[in-house]
Amino acid sequence: MMNLILWILRIGVFLALAVFASKNAQSVILHYYLDKSIELPLSVVVLSSFALGVVMTLLLAWRPRSKK
């Protein structure tokens, strides 16, 4: 039963992200140093920033546990 609930939750998150991506398809230009730039859809920029934040939070919050 718990496995079914987890799959329903995963499908819901996937559908929410798909709707978000379809509604934010406008292109944005990211400018880097030395006159380098890249053009990406807004949804890619936002979701990449979110994913990077999650990864950084998990890496900084992870601590090896000592055995006592």
Secondary structure, DSSP 8 states (H G I E B T S, - for coil): -HHHHHHHHHHHHHHHHHHHHHH---EEEEE-STT-EEEEEHHHHHHHHHHHHHHHHHHHH-------
